[in-house]
Amino acid sequence: MGPRQSTLAIGLIVAASTLAVMFGLLVGAKPLSIETAVRVLLAPDGKIESILVWTLRLPRSLTAAAGGAGLAVSGYVLQTLTRNPLADPGITGVTSGAVAPIVCCFVFVPWLSPVYYPFIGLAGGLAAASVTFWVSRGGQGRPLQLALGGVSISLFLGAITTYVLLLTGPQSASLLFWLAGGFQGRTWSHLFYMLPWTIAGVVGALVFRRVIGMFMLSDHAAAGMGLQLSLWKPLILILAVIPVAGVAPIAGPVAFVGLAAPHIARLIKPRGTGWEIGLSAALGALIVTVADVVARSVAIPRELPVGIITALLGGPVFIYLVQRGQLTLAGETR
């Protein structure tokens, strides 16, 4: 697929995401008509419909789109860095590493400002990923080694999180909903809180797309092309964890997006690493936005956690990809 076709594909996916955001303005405990939503979107008047659109639904949908884009790019970078099609923020332990210390801070250090949570999540995610990569021989072992290492780290950190939840008492219900992944009640402040981290991850991946592309080669080939592995591997790992550090405090762990979106993007076969990153971001935004709309519309007036919906949507897609054959980083099966 050439640059023109790749641009068209990204444009179509972004348009679909925009339609999902617009549809999200209509659904909820109080449904709105298309005419009403467009009217208050263009000319807010402070009435209940305007509050629903501008205060509750629009920032929530945009936050979901930004979070999905960040998680998808994080998964793409992790898969490329490890040359492992099974890598993603969940399987490599990055998500659990980010979530567990945030929960501990919320319970044991309640006076700590949430502004510091992304930095805490970044440190925890890096630590968990480093242990996982060590178990899988620097990410160069077999996919099974990475998966087992990541699952082991995730289970260990999940046990710590569960124990801390048992100590919370009345707060456990809200924490459990957050741990299932969701965007309920997210406002403009949450979006602006998350956006710098997501932008840093996506833009950083695009800026360093050539370096990331070199990691698809063997270490010897990359080093032969002048890449300093001891310098770039840690930097690219930090780049992969940054979006998760920003998304986790706002939405909790959102499953399958970082695993499925990059593979779907590769199946479209764009030309070049930069186009794959752009497609992954667009697909991640679309998947999470649609999942958020489904989560708040299938059980009105109650809501389901978005993490459950992304797992239900992404699980069958990924099973289909696996059934076609062994997944590769080229988006082909064999």
Disulfide bonds with the S-S distance in Angstrom:
none
